[in-house]
Amino acid sequence: MHMIPQQNNIELRTATAADAGAIWQLLQQAIEKRKQEGSAQWQDGYPNPDVVAKDIEKGYGYVCTNEAGDVIGYTALIFDGEPAYEALEGQWLTNRPYAVIHRLATVTGPKAIKGLGTRIMMAVETVCRKQGIFSIKADTNFDNTGMLRVFEKLGYTYCGEVYFRGAARKAFEKKLDA
């Protein structure tokens, strides 16, 4: 089990099949939040339980847990590349091997933890460094202000646009120090 200690007894670890239900609940909350914000992001049947199952099966899924072991955050961390990123309208910072972050979601409502998305992204950087990967690429919808703020706060550079399921997304990259 790959764990990264975080402040306040929060940990990021590889997801297991036993986490699938909790992950799907988090993603459903995020889908509803995006809907309430008036966004079309994640309103087309993606992500879904099959995507979660594939993430876990391929070792992409990571969960953030609290002291009690509850799943309070999720992300897919992919080291196999992202085909859509080959068609970037713009220019990446690097051409070296990279990790991809997809499907970041955190608990909402009364159990929400301010800054949790940022903390998950920081923990992902640690995982990448341990894997010998020093570039992270990610994308988000134009109206996802929360994720855009996280990218800005953590020093990601806007590189252009990529397209998923027919819709443009803002693409970002961050070069990591060794």
WOVEN-V330672 format. One line per field, one symbol per residue. psi: psi as a letter, one per 40 degrees, with the letter a starting at -180 (. if undefined). burial: # if it has 24 or more other C-alpha atoms within 12 Angstrom, else .. A space follows every 50 residues. Layout:
BEGIN
psi = ???
burial = ???
END
This chain:
BEGIN
psi = hhihiiiffhihihiideedddddddddddddddddeeiehfefehiidd dddddddeedhhihiadeeiheiiihhheeihddedfhgahidieiiiih hifhiiiiadeihhedddddddddddddddefhfhhiiiiidegdddddd dddefihheaiihhfeiiihiiihhii.
burial = ...#.....#######..##.#############.....###....##.. .##.##..########...##########..#..#..#...##...#### ########.......#############....##########.#.###.# #..#.#######.#....########..
END
